[in-house]
Amino acid sequence: MQNQTPLVESIVKGIQEKKGREITIADLSHIVSAPARHFVICTCGSPQQVEAVADSVKEFALKECGERPSAIAGRQNALWVAMDYGTVMVHIFVPDARDHYDLEHLWDDAQLQDIPDLD
């Protein structure tokens, strides 16, 4: 990961720990109207994996950075869970929801970094 904050790095580790895939980091720091400095987006194969990844991200961010999300939305159906860490928003999707919302391209001038899957 090139030039990422410790929080972004710990979030990526949490995703990878539970085999989240297709991780993309969107750097929004130069976009004045953006709701956060970074989006971390990933795909999971099932709602159960979405839940497991969300729990893992929460654990890694707390253990490695002392950070807790100020809000978590979407746990009811677990098709898209959004975790708000203030400067970083984490978006954990099942494939259909990720394709539908296409967050990577919502902010056209964001710098995108794709993280290779571990396996």
N, C-alpha and C positions, 0 to 999 in steps of 0.2 A: 504494500500500500504506500503510495507516494504522498508524503507530506500530510498525513491525516492526524487529527487530534487524538489524544489517548482515548477519549470517549468513543469516537468513531471506530477506532481499532478494537476496543473491547466489545462493541456491539457486533462487529464482523466476526470476532471469535465466538461470541454467543450463538450467532446464526450457524456458523460452521460446525459448532459442537453438536448440533441436532440435525446436521445435514441439509440445512437450507441451501438453495441453489440459486444460480443466476443473480448473484449479488451485484447491485449497482450502487455506487456512491455518486450522488449529484451534489456538486459544490455550487451552492446558491449564494455564497458570501458576497458576491459583487452585485447581486440583484436587490435593490432597495426595498421592493415590495414583497419579497419572499418571506414566508412565515418562520423560516429557520435558516441557519447557515448551511446545513447539510440535510439531505434526505438519504437514508440508507434503505434500499428496496431489495426484497428477496422473494423467492417463490418457494412454496412448500407443496407437497403432493396431496395433502388432505387437511381438513379442519383440525384433526388431532395433532398433526405435525405443526400447524400454525400455532396452536396452543403451546406445544413443547418448545418451539423456537422463541415465542414471546417470554416464556418462563426463563429460558436460558439467557436471553438478552438481559432480562431484568437482573438475573443473578450475576452475570459477568460485569455489567456496568456498576453494580453495587460493590462487588468484591474488588474490582480493579481500579475504580475511579471514585467510589463513594457517592455515586449518582443514582437517584431514584427518578422514575418518570413522574411528571406532574399530572399526567392523565394517560389512561389507556382506554381506547375505544374499539368496539367490534368483537369483544370476546364472546358475546352471546351466540353469534353464528359462526365465528372464526373463519370467515371467508376472506376477510381483510381486517387485520388488527393494526391499529396505528398507536404508536407509543411516543409521547411528547416529552423530550428531554430538554426543552427550551431551545437550545442552539442546534439540536439534532432531532429530526423526526424519523422514526423507524416505521416502515410499511412492510408488513408481512402478508403475502397474498397466496391464495390458491391460483392456479394458472388462468382460469377464465376471468377472474376478477382483475388480475394484473393486466391481462390483455385489454379488458374493457376500459379501465381507468387510465392506462398508459401514462403513468406519472412521469416517467423519464422524459417525455416529450411535452409535458404541460408547460415546463419552463424551457423554452427553446434555446435560451442563451446560457443555460447551466452547463458547466463542465462535467462530463460523465466519465466515471472510471468503473470499468467492469472488473470484478474480482473473479479469477478462475475458480471453478468448482474444485473441491479437494480430491474428488475421485473420478 
